[in-house]
Amino acid sequence: MRRLMTLFSSVALSLLMMSCSFKPIKQIDACTKLGNPVYVGERFAFNPHVCPKKLYDAYGPEEWETFFKLCDALRAGEDTFECPSEEVYDFCFSGGPLDEFFPLAGYAVDRDDLNGYSDGVGHIRYMIPKDVFQRKEKEFEKLVVDILNKNVRKDYTDFEKSLALYEYMINNYTFDFRESENNTYEKMGNLPRGTYGTYRTFNDKKGMCCDLSSVYNYLLLQCGVDAVQFEGGEDGNRHAWTYVTIDDTGYFIDPTWALPDETALDLKYFMITAKDREPDFGDLMGPVKFCYDHKNTDVDFTADDDRYASIHEGKFVSLDVKNNTLYYKVGSEKREYHYAS
């Protein structure tokens, strides 16, 4: 069964989550600049400032640096954050950024409709007690760091990180048919906070395609791989997956259609091209709209490099990072794919 979003796109889910609030911490240091993972020794540490470079470029530094200030304020339990304008304030609470790039805030904080923005200050409204928010955020950060350190290493290439986390998703997450069945504005609006979205999927290990790709994207961003959500299909029957950029080259990865009960050939949906997607979506492919066309409609989502075509009819067996070799099976035959270091 192909897992498609029946009515809600990831954007619509994000907009439902607009009734939530967030807060930033102190100034970022050099190690947390865009695209750089954070380490403690050889281990990954939590980076509160993640977003895809394509979205950063499409919106611009003013929006995203302000969003990072919001993230810092939330981690510090503050009620306000420095904000240059009401337009940027609206961006920070537009739903998508919070749910995908500071997941707990997607259901736990909201814009302050009473005070909102004024005189260079954005106000935050917590939907759960602040001490509960801070406890849950610490637990979430530990969860993310534990996943990273169990599945990837500091010396992994972006390809190796992408594959290791892809296999992690396939082996640990499931598609949520209940959420899919309730995937209408009326039904979703009646579901309790925290029962859908990126944060919930991290905790429950289940979700729809938009949730699963958001979790995958977030983990990739945390370890320094540029990843962003992409969609295809007609309105009312849409599907979400991931677009990654590795060595300045773009590829599609679909952690939902690679789930075990969807296909036995998990590598079929790893590092694929736009041409590989055409049989399912044809011309009905386009990036998520919550950011991309806000200021820059000319965002490049090219995916035409087919160097990984030979693995797509195979099943993952193991990865030898010392010798840059991916082992996989096609039927009963074990094969090797040698990738660049």
C-alpha atoms as a printed R data frame, in Angstrom:
    type eleno elety resid chain resno       x       y       z
1   ATOM     1    CA   MET     A     1   0.000   0.000   0.000
2   ATOM     2    CA   ARG     A     2   1.339   3.436  -0.935
3   ATOM     3    CA   ARG     A     3   1.219   5.730   2.075
4   ATOM     4    CA   LEU     A     4  -0.220   9.061   0.893
5   ATOM     5    CA   MET     A     5  -1.561  11.991   2.843
6   ATOM     6    CA   THR     A     6  -5.253  12.046   2.046
7   ATOM     7    CA   LEU     A     7  -5.922  15.711   2.718
8   ATOM     8    CA   PHE     A     8  -3.328  17.115   5.029
9   ATOM     9    CA   SER     A     9  -0.011  18.028   3.498
10  ATOM    10    CA   SER     A    10   2.885  18.534   5.899
11  ATOM    11    CA   VAL     A    11   2.133  22.212   5.494
12  ATOM    12    CA   ALA     A    12  -1.449  21.787   6.613
13  ATOM    13    CA   LEU     A    13  -0.297  19.730   9.593
14  ATOM    14    CA   SER     A    14   2.101  22.497  10.446
15  ATOM    15    CA   LEU     A    15  -0.618  25.108  10.218
16  ATOM    16    CA   LEU     A    16  -2.754  23.093  12.622
17  ATOM    17    CA   MET     A    17   0.141  23.281  15.043
18  ATOM    18    CA   MET     A    18   0.236  27.063  14.949
19  ATOM    19    CA   SER     A    19  -1.544  27.076  18.302
20  ATOM    20    CA   CYS     A    20   1.765  26.449  20.086
21  ATOM    21    CA   SER     A    21   4.636  28.564  21.579
22  ATOM    22    CA   PHE     A    22   8.519  28.541  21.812
23  ATOM    23    CA   LYS     A    23  11.584  30.264  23.397
24  ATOM    24    CA   PRO     A    24  15.352  30.890  22.589
25  ATOM    25    CA   ILE     A    25  18.673  30.562  24.552
26  ATOM    26    CA   LYS     A    26  21.915  32.509  24.534
27  ATOM    27    CA   GLN     A    27  24.045  33.563  21.590
28  ATOM    28    CA   ILE     A    28  25.184  30.757  19.299
29  ATOM    29    CA   ASP     A    29  28.875  29.992  19.107
30  ATOM    30    CA   ALA     A    30  30.907  29.150  16.033
31  ATOM    31    CA   CYS     A    31  30.298  25.401  16.244
32  ATOM    32    CA   THR     A    32  26.514  25.795  15.856
33  ATOM    33    CA   LYS     A    33  26.555  27.787  12.638
34  ATOM    34    CA   LEU     A    34  24.292  26.599   9.861
35  ATOM    35    CA   GLY     A    35  25.175  23.129   8.616
36  ATOM    36    CA   ASN     A    36  27.809  22.373  11.249
37  ATOM    37    CA   PRO     A    37  27.123  19.506  13.653
38  ATOM    38    CA   VAL     A    38  27.999  19.949  17.312
39  ATOM    39    CA   TYR     A    39  30.393  17.554  19.057
40  ATOM    40    CA   VAL     A    40  31.620  16.785  22.528
41  ATOM    41    CA   GLY     A    41  34.839  14.952  21.817
42  ATOM    42    CA   GLU     A    42  34.007  12.290  19.226
43  ATOM    43    CA   ARG     A    43  30.315  12.213  20.095
44  ATOM    44    CA   PHE     A    44  27.467  14.224  18.653
45  ATOM    45    CA   ALA     A    45  25.876  16.856  20.872
46  ATOM    46    CA   PHE     A    46  22.564  18.649  20.375
47  ATOM    47    CA   ASN     A    47  22.399  21.562  17.948
48  ATOM    48    CA   PRO     A    48  19.436  23.891  18.635
49  ATOM    49    CA   HIS     A    49  19.966  25.791  15.358
50  ATOM    50    CA   VAL     A    50  19.153  23.555  12.412
51  ATOM    51    CA   CYS     A    51  17.406  24.287   9.140
52  ATOM    52    CA   PRO     A    52  17.972  23.263   5.517
53  ATOM    53    CA   LYS     A    53  20.276  25.557   3.576
54  ATOM    54    CA   LYS     A    54  17.716  25.758   0.770
55  ATOM    55    CA   LEU     A    55  15.157  27.186   3.185
56  ATOM    56    CA   TYR     A    56  17.735  29.481   4.735
57  ATOM    57    CA   ASP     A    57  18.535  30.878   1.309
58  ATOM    58    CA   ALA     A    58  14.872  31.080   0.254
59  ATOM    59    CA   TYR     A    59  13.828  33.106   3.299
60  ATOM    60    CA   GLY     A    60  17.049  34.815   4.251
61  ATOM    61    CA   PRO     A    61  19.214  35.292   7.346
62  ATOM    62    CA   GLU     A    62  16.908  37.767   9.077
63  ATOM    63    CA   GLU     A    63  14.082  35.231   9.356
64  ATOM    64    CA   TRP     A    64  16.236  32.267  10.324
65  ATOM    65    CA   GLU     A    65  18.587  34.014  12.732
66  ATOM    66    CA   THR     A    66  15.480  35.349  14.488
67  ATOM    67    CA   PHE     A    67  14.021  31.855  14.533
68  ATOM    68    CA   PHE     A    68  17.222  30.621  16.166
69  ATOM    69    CA   LYS     A    69  16.821  33.333  18.813
70  ATOM    70    CA   LEU     A    70  13.335  31.986  19.429
71  ATOM    71    CA   CYS     A    71  14.768  28.483  19.827
72  ATOM    72    CA   ASP     A    72  17.327  29.834  22.313
73  ATOM    73    CA   ALA     A    73  14.656  31.638  24.272
74  ATOM    74    CA   LEU     A    74  12.565  28.484  24.478
75  ATOM    75    CA   ARG     A    75  15.453  26.435  25.798
76  ATOM    76    CA   ALA     A    76  16.104  29.114  28.427
77  ATOM    77    CA   GLY     A    77  12.437  29.296  29.466
78  ATOM    78    CA   GLU     A    78  12.109  32.931  28.463
79  ATOM    79    CA   ASP     A    79   8.894  34.674  27.479
80  ATOM    80    CA   THR     A    80  10.251  36.964  24.779
81  ATOM    81    CA   PHE     A    81  12.872  37.013  22.051
82  ATOM    82    CA   GLU     A    82  14.515  39.690  19.958
83  ATOM    83    CA   CYS     A    83  12.576  40.100  16.698
84  ATOM    84    CA   PRO     A    84  12.982  42.740  13.961
85  ATOM    85    CA   SER     A    85   9.414  42.903  12.595
86  ATOM    86    CA   GLU     A    86   5.890  41.538  12.761
87  ATOM    87    CA   GLU     A    87   6.443  39.767   9.420
88  ATOM    88    CA   VAL     A    88   9.394  37.858  10.857
89  ATOM    89    CA   TYR     A    89   7.398  37.142  14.036
90  ATOM    90    CA   ASP     A    90   4.683  35.595  11.837
91  ATOM    91    CA   PHE     A    91   7.312  33.502  10.043
92  ATOM    92    CA   CYS     A    92   8.679  32.119  13.310
93  ATOM    93    CA   PHE     A    93   5.217  30.943  14.371
94  ATOM    94    CA   SER     A    94   3.985  29.901  10.932
95  ATOM    95    CA   GLY     A    95   3.791  26.257  11.990
96  ATOM    96    CA   GLY     A    96   6.318  24.565   9.737
97  ATOM    97    CA   PRO     A    97   9.564  25.950  11.169
98  ATOM    98    CA   LEU     A    98   8.577  25.163  14.756
99  ATOM    99    CA   ASP     A    99   7.304  21.648  14.167
100 ATOM   100    CA   GLU     A   100  10.152  20.586  11.890
101 ATOM   101    CA   PHE     A   101  13.142  22.443  13.351
102 ATOM   102    CA   PHE     A   102  12.283  22.734  17.076
103 ATOM   103    CA   PRO     A   103   9.855  19.795  17.369
104 ATOM   104    CA   LEU     A   104   8.657  20.082  20.982
105 ATOM   105    CA   ALA     A   105   7.497  23.630  20.310
106 ATOM   106    CA   GLY     A   106   5.239  22.337  17.534
107 ATOM   107    CA   TYR     A   107   2.597  21.486  20.099
108 ATOM   108    CA   ALA     A   108   3.806  23.119  23.313
109 ATOM   109    CA   VAL     A   109   4.054  26.832  22.446
110 ATOM   110    CA   ASP     A   110   2.168  29.377  20.354
111 ATOM   111    CA   ARG     A   111   2.280  32.967  19.252
112 ATOM   112    CA   ASP     A   112   0.993  35.444  21.797
113 ATOM   113    CA   ASP     A   113  -2.215  36.773  20.226
114 ATOM   114    CA   LEU     A   114  -2.597  39.396  22.941
115 ATOM   115    CA   ASN     A   115   0.894  40.911  22.931
116 ATOM   116    CA   GLY     A   116   2.460  39.328  19.844
117 ATOM   117    CA   TYR     A   117   5.129  41.564  18.368
118 ATOM   118    CA   SER     A   118   5.997  45.068  19.533
119 ATOM   119    CA   ASP     A   119   9.073  47.328  19.471
120 ATOM   120    CA   GLY     A   120  11.600  44.694  18.413
121 ATOM   121    CA   VAL     A   121  10.304  42.038  20.824
122 ATOM   122    CA   GLY     A   122   8.378  38.849  20.072
123 ATOM   123    CA   HIS     A   123   6.240  37.344  22.817
124 ATOM   124    CA   ILE     A   124   5.784  33.634  23.455
125 ATOM   125    CA   ARG     A   125   2.827  31.752  24.909
126 ATOM   126    CA   TYR     A   126   3.490  28.370  26.531
127 ATOM   127    CA   MET     A   127   0.661  25.856  26.175
128 ATOM   128    CA   ILE     A   128   2.044  23.606  28.907
129 ATOM   129    CA   PRO     A   129   3.691  24.626  32.214
130 ATOM   130    CA   LYS     A   130   7.104  26.098  31.552
131 ATOM   131    CA   ASP     A   131   8.904  23.674  33.866
132 ATOM   132    CA   VAL     A   132   7.247  20.763  32.048
133 ATOM   133    CA   PHE     A   133   8.324  22.247  28.731
134 ATOM   134    CA   GLN     A   134  11.947  22.521  29.848
135 ATOM   135    CA   ARG     A   135  11.945  18.978  31.231
136 ATOM   136    CA   LYS     A   136  10.459  17.579  28.034
137 ATOM   137    CA   GLU     A   137  12.932  19.556  25.931
138 ATOM   138    CA   LYS     A   138  15.896  18.139  27.843
139 ATOM   139    CA   GLU     A   139  14.457  14.639  27.398
140 ATOM   140    CA   PHE     A   140  13.956  15.266  23.685
141 ATOM   141    CA   GLU     A   141  17.495  16.547  23.201
142 ATOM   142    CA   LYS     A   142  18.870  13.460  24.935
143 ATOM   143    CA   LEU     A   143  16.708  11.232  22.724
144 ATOM   144    CA   VAL     A   144  18.059  12.875  19.560
145 ATOM   145    CA   VAL     A   145  21.682  12.701  20.703
146 ATOM   146    CA   ASP     A   146  21.321   9.045  21.714
147 ATOM   147    CA   ILE     A   147  19.909   8.150  18.278
148 ATOM   148    CA   LEU     A   148  22.774   9.916  16.527
149 ATOM   149    CA   ASN     A   149  25.510   8.368  18.622
150 ATOM   150    CA   LYS     A   150  24.076   4.850  18.293
151 ATOM   151    CA   ASN     A   151  23.806   5.036  14.514
152 ATOM   152    CA   VAL     A   152  26.416   7.414  13.078
153 ATOM   153    CA   ARG     A   153  29.968   8.470  13.805
154 ATOM   154    CA   LYS     A   154  31.742  11.780  13.530
155 ATOM   155    CA   ASP     A   155  33.975  10.483  10.732
156 ATOM   156    CA   TYR     A   156  31.109   9.202   8.562
157 ATOM   157    CA   THR     A   157  30.658  10.796   5.161
158 ATOM   158    CA   ASP     A   158  27.302  12.411   4.377
159 ATOM   159    CA   PHE     A   159  26.436   9.363   2.272
160 ATOM   160    CA   GLU     A   160  27.194   7.049   5.199
161 ATOM   161    CA   LYS     A   161  25.199   9.195   7.625
162 ATOM   162    CA   SER     A   162  22.249   9.243   5.230
163 ATOM   163    CA   LEU     A   163  22.300   5.467   4.772
164 ATOM   164    CA   ALA     A   164  22.808   4.657   8.451
165 ATOM   165    CA   LEU     A   165  19.900   6.871   9.521
166 ATOM   166    CA   TYR     A   166  17.746   5.602   6.653
167 ATOM   167    CA   GLU     A   167  18.212   2.046   7.906
168 ATOM   168    CA   TYR     A   168  17.547   3.249  11.451
169 ATOM   169    CA   MET     A   169  14.210   4.711  10.323
170 ATOM   170    CA   ILE     A   170  13.228   1.574   8.415
171 ATOM   171    CA   ASN     A   171  14.007  -0.706  11.355
172 ATOM   172    CA   ASN     A   172  12.428   1.381  14.108
173 ATOM   173    CA   TYR     A   173   9.448   3.344  12.756
174 ATOM   174    CA   THR     A   174   6.015   2.372  11.428
175 ATOM   175    CA   PHE     A   175   3.315   4.074   9.411
176 ATOM   176    CA   ASP     A   176   0.407   5.333  11.536
177 ATOM   177    CA   PHE     A   177  -2.803   4.260   9.821
178 ATOM   178    CA   ARG     A   178  -4.910   5.768  12.609
179 ATOM   179    CA   GLU     A   179  -3.451   9.200  11.971
180 ATOM   180    CA   SER     A   180  -3.978   8.693   8.247
181 ATOM   181    CA   GLU     A   181  -7.631   7.795   8.775
182 ATOM   182    CA   ASN     A   182  -8.106  10.972  10.828
183 ATOM   183    CA   ASN     A   183  -6.277  13.055   8.255
184 ATOM   184    CA   THR     A   184  -8.900  15.775   7.740
185 ATOM   185    CA   TYR     A   185  -9.105  19.280   9.166
186 ATOM   186    CA   GLU     A   186 -12.213  18.398  11.159
187 ATOM   187    CA   LYS     A   187 -10.837  15.185  12.680
188 ATOM   188    CA   MET     A   188  -7.274  16.412  13.253
189 ATOM   189    CA   GLY     A   189  -8.591  19.549  14.917
190 ATOM   190    CA   ASN     A   190 -10.226  17.362  17.566
191 ATOM   191    CA   LEU     A   191  -7.137  15.295  18.339
192 ATOM   192    CA   PRO     A   192  -5.178  16.215  21.486
193 ATOM   193    CA   ARG     A   193  -1.959  18.178  21.151
194 ATOM   194    CA   GLY     A   194   1.074  15.957  20.882
195 ATOM   195    CA   THR     A   195  -0.739  13.109  19.091
196 ATOM   196    CA   TYR     A   196   0.615  14.105  15.682
197 ATOM   197    CA   GLY     A   197   3.631  15.905  14.263
198 ATOM   198    CA   THR     A   198   7.399  15.526  14.394
199 ATOM   199    CA   TYR     A   199   7.777  15.491  18.196
200 ATOM   200    CA   ARG     A   200   5.110  12.836  18.627
201 ATOM   201    CA   THR     A   201   6.683  10.639  15.933
202 ATOM   202    CA   PHE     A   202  10.077  10.866  17.616
203 ATOM   203    CA   ASN     A   203   8.501   9.586  20.834
204 ATOM   204    CA   ASP     A   204   6.029   7.012  19.497
205 ATOM   205    CA   LYS     A   205   8.088   5.815  16.514
206 ATOM   206    CA   LYS     A   206   5.087   6.075  14.194
207 ATOM   207    CA   GLY     A   207   3.569   8.682  11.931
208 ATOM   208    CA   MET     A   208   2.456   9.543   8.427
209 ATOM   209    CA   CYS     A   209   4.853  10.229   5.566
210 ATOM   210    CA   CYS     A   210   5.206  13.920   6.467
211 ATOM   211    CA   ASP     A   211   6.075  12.980  10.068
212 ATOM   212    CA   LEU     A   212   8.532  10.256   9.110
213 ATOM   213    CA   SER     A   213  10.365  12.420   6.600
214 ATOM   214    CA   SER     A   214  10.513  15.264   9.127
215 ATOM   215    CA   VAL     A   215  12.133  12.994  11.714
216 ATOM   216    CA   TYR     A   216  14.627  11.737   9.133
217 ATOM   217    CA   ASN     A   217  15.389  15.288   7.977
218 ATOM   218    CA   TYR     A   218  15.900  16.486  11.540
219 ATOM   219    CA   LEU     A   219  18.353  13.716  12.357
220 ATOM   220    CA   LEU     A   220  20.297  14.411   9.154
221 ATOM   221    CA   LEU     A   221  20.446  18.132   9.887
222 ATOM   222    CA   GLN     A   222  21.688  17.424  13.405
223 ATOM   223    CA   CYS     A   223  24.667  15.513  12.016
224 ATOM   224    CA   GLY     A   224  25.429  18.007   9.256
225 ATOM   225    CA   VAL     A   225  23.609  16.621   6.193
226 ATOM   226    CA   ASP     A   226  21.445  19.144   4.350
227 ATOM   227    CA   ALA     A   227  17.917  17.703   4.151
228 ATOM   228    CA   VAL     A   228  14.485  19.166   3.468
229 ATOM   229    CA   GLN     A   229  10.968  17.836   2.935
230 ATOM   230    CA   PHE     A   230   9.585  17.454  -0.582
231 ATOM   231    CA   GLU     A   231   6.085  16.522  -1.756
232 ATOM   232    CA   GLY     A   232   4.313  15.005  -4.710
233 ATOM   233    CA   GLY     A   233   0.790  14.133  -5.756
234 ATOM   234    CA   GLU     A   234  -2.529  15.874  -6.195
235 ATOM   235    CA   ASP     A   235  -4.206  17.903  -3.465
236 ATOM   236    CA   GLY     A   236  -6.068  15.461  -1.259
237 ATOM   237    CA   ASN     A   237  -3.688  12.653  -2.166
238 ATOM   238    CA   ARG     A   238  -0.170  13.859  -1.454
239 ATOM   239    CA   HIS     A   239   3.013  12.163  -0.284
240 ATOM   240    CA   ALA     A   240   6.086  13.575   1.467
241 ATOM   241    CA   TRP     A   241   9.698  12.453   1.304
242 ATOM   242    CA   THR     A   242  13.222  13.889   1.671
243 ATOM   243    CA   TYR     A   243  15.538  15.863  -0.595
244 ATOM   244    CA   VAL     A   244  19.207  15.721   0.430
245 ATOM   245    CA   THR     A   245  22.200  17.592  -0.903
246 ATOM   246    CA   ILE     A   246  25.476  15.670  -0.759
247 ATOM   247    CA   ASP     A   247  28.643  17.071  -2.322
248 ATOM   248    CA   ASP     A   248  26.509  19.762  -4.003
249 ATOM   249    CA   THR     A   249  24.357  17.104  -5.666
250 ATOM   250    CA   GLY     A   250  20.675  16.505  -4.904
251 ATOM   251    CA   TYR     A   251  18.888  13.188  -4.357
252 ATOM   252    CA   PHE     A   252  15.487  12.017  -3.158
253 ATOM   253    CA   ILE     A   253  15.150   9.573  -0.243
254 ATOM   254    CA   ASP     A   254  11.820   8.119   0.889
255 ATOM   255    CA   PRO     A   255  11.855   6.610   4.406
256 ATOM   256    CA   THR     A   256   8.109   5.832   4.240
257 ATOM   257    CA   TRP     A   257   7.923   3.754   1.087
258 ATOM   258    CA   ALA     A   258  11.060   1.924   2.247
259 ATOM   259    CA   LEU     A   259   9.350   0.558   5.378
260 ATOM   260    CA   PRO     A   260   9.413  -3.274   5.537
261 ATOM   261    CA   ASP     A   261   5.682  -3.754   4.936
262 ATOM   262    CA   GLU     A   262   5.898  -1.469   1.902
263 ATOM   263    CA   THR     A   263   8.812  -3.119   0.093
264 ATOM   264    CA   ALA     A   264  11.420  -5.815   0.628
265 ATOM   265    CA   LEU     A   265  13.868  -3.803  -1.476
266 ATOM   266    CA   ASP     A   266  14.648  -1.015   0.955
267 ATOM   267    CA   LEU     A   267  17.388   0.524  -1.222
268 ATOM   268    CA   LYS     A   268  14.829   1.185  -3.968
269 ATOM   269    CA   TYR     A   269  14.036   4.516  -2.322
270 ATOM   270    CA   PHE     A   270  17.510   5.593  -1.294
271 ATOM   271    CA   MET     A   271  19.374   8.274  -3.282
272 ATOM   272    CA   ILE     A   272  16.943   8.251  -6.198
273 ATOM   273    CA   THR     A   273  16.416  10.721  -9.023
274 ATOM   274    CA   ALA     A   274  13.441  12.765 -10.180
275 ATOM   275    CA   LYS     A   275  13.129  10.286 -13.045
276 ATOM   276    CA   ASP     A   276  12.781   7.467 -10.494
277 ATOM   277    CA   ARG     A   277   9.808   9.328  -8.984
278 ATOM   278    CA   GLU     A   278   8.077  10.096 -12.266
279 ATOM   279    CA   PRO     A   279   6.223   6.746 -12.554
280 ATOM   280    CA   ASP     A   280   4.405   7.601  -9.304
281 ATOM   281    CA   PHE     A   281   4.046  11.379  -9.485
282 ATOM   282    CA   GLY     A   282   4.876  12.585 -12.988
283 ATOM   283    CA   ASP     A   283   4.477  16.341 -13.196
284 ATOM   284    CA   LEU     A   284   2.756  16.434  -9.800
285 ATOM   285    CA   MET     A   285   5.999  16.936  -7.920
286 ATOM   286    CA   GLY     A   286   6.829  20.120  -6.104
287 ATOM   287    CA   PRO     A   287   8.522  21.280  -2.916
288 ATOM   288    CA   VAL     A   288   6.573  22.025   0.233
289 ATOM   289    CA   LYS     A   289   5.133  25.522  -0.028
290 ATOM   290    CA   PHE     A   290   5.408  26.835   3.523
291 ATOM   291    CA   CYS     A   291   8.805  28.398   2.864
292 ATOM   292    CA   TYR     A   292  10.051  27.896  -0.616
293 ATOM   293    CA   ASP     A   293   8.097  30.512  -2.510
294 ATOM   294    CA   HIS     A   294   7.925  33.126   0.252
295 ATOM   295    CA   LYS     A   295  10.717  35.231  -1.227
296 ATOM   296    CA   ASN     A   296  12.491  33.011  -3.721
297 ATOM   297    CA   THR     A   297  10.553  30.893  -6.196
298 ATOM   298    CA   ASP     A   298  13.656  29.859  -8.105
299 ATOM   299    CA   VAL     A   299  14.932  27.152  -5.729
300 ATOM   300    CA   ASP     A   300  16.880  24.359  -7.368
301 ATOM   301    CA   PHE     A   301  15.643  20.858  -6.535
302 ATOM   302    CA   THR     A   302  17.447  19.046  -9.293
303 ATOM   303    CA   ALA     A   303  17.848  15.287  -8.734
304 ATOM   304    CA   ASP     A   304  19.318  13.770 -11.877
305 ATOM   305    CA   ASP     A   305  22.501  12.008 -10.707
306 ATOM   306    CA   ASP     A   306  21.945   8.282 -11.218
307 ATOM   307    CA   ARG     A   307  25.224   6.952  -9.836
308 ATOM   308    CA   TYR     A   308  23.303   4.871  -7.260
309 ATOM   309    CA   ALA     A   309  20.942   3.251  -9.797
310 ATOM   310    CA   SER     A   310  22.559  -0.186  -9.438
311 ATOM   311    CA   ILE     A   311  21.575  -0.521  -5.770
312 ATOM   312    CA   HIS     A   312  17.889   0.297  -6.196
313 ATOM   313    CA   GLU     A   313  16.738  -3.271  -6.774
314 ATOM   314    CA   GLY     A   314  18.603  -4.468  -3.714
315 ATOM   315    CA   LYS     A   315  18.219  -4.965   0.009
316 ATOM   316    CA   PHE     A   316  20.730  -3.517   2.459
317 ATOM   317    CA   VAL     A   317  23.079  -6.021   4.120
318 ATOM   318    CA   SER     A   318  25.918  -4.024   5.691
319 ATOM   319    CA   LEU     A   319  28.185  -1.016   5.313
320 ATOM   320    CA   ASP     A   320  31.976  -1.217   5.442
321 ATOM   321    CA   VAL     A   321  33.032   2.377   6.084
322 ATOM   322    CA   LYS     A   322  36.716   1.468   6.244
323 ATOM   323    CA   ASN     A   323  36.674   0.272   2.638
324 ATOM   324    CA   ASN     A   324  33.823   2.500   1.398
325 ATOM   325    CA   THR     A   325  31.737  -0.493   0.426
326 ATOM   326    CA   LEU     A   326  27.990  -1.042   0.636
327 ATOM   327    CA   TYR     A   327  26.954  -4.706   0.671
328 ATOM   328    CA   TYR     A   328  23.461  -5.532  -0.549
329 ATOM   329    CA   LYS     A   329  21.461  -8.425  -1.960
330 ATOM   330    CA   VAL     A   330  19.546  -8.754  -5.198
331 ATOM   331    CA   GLY     A   331  17.549 -11.927  -4.691
332 ATOM   332    CA   SER     A   332  20.016 -14.362  -3.147
333 ATOM   333    CA   GLU     A   333  23.035 -12.767  -4.790
334 ATOM   334    CA   LYS     A   334  25.267 -10.627  -2.584
335 ATOM   335    CA   ARG     A   335  26.698  -7.600  -4.335
336 ATOM   336    CA   GLU     A   336  29.039  -4.709  -3.562
337 ATOM   337    CA   TYR     A   337  28.762  -1.019  -4.289
338 ATOM   338    CA   HIS     A   338  31.960   1.012  -3.901
339 ATOM   339    CA   TYR     A   339  31.304   4.660  -3.134
340 ATOM   340    CA   ALA     A   340  33.558   7.709  -2.915
341 ATOM   341    CA   SER     A   341  35.149   8.517   0.422
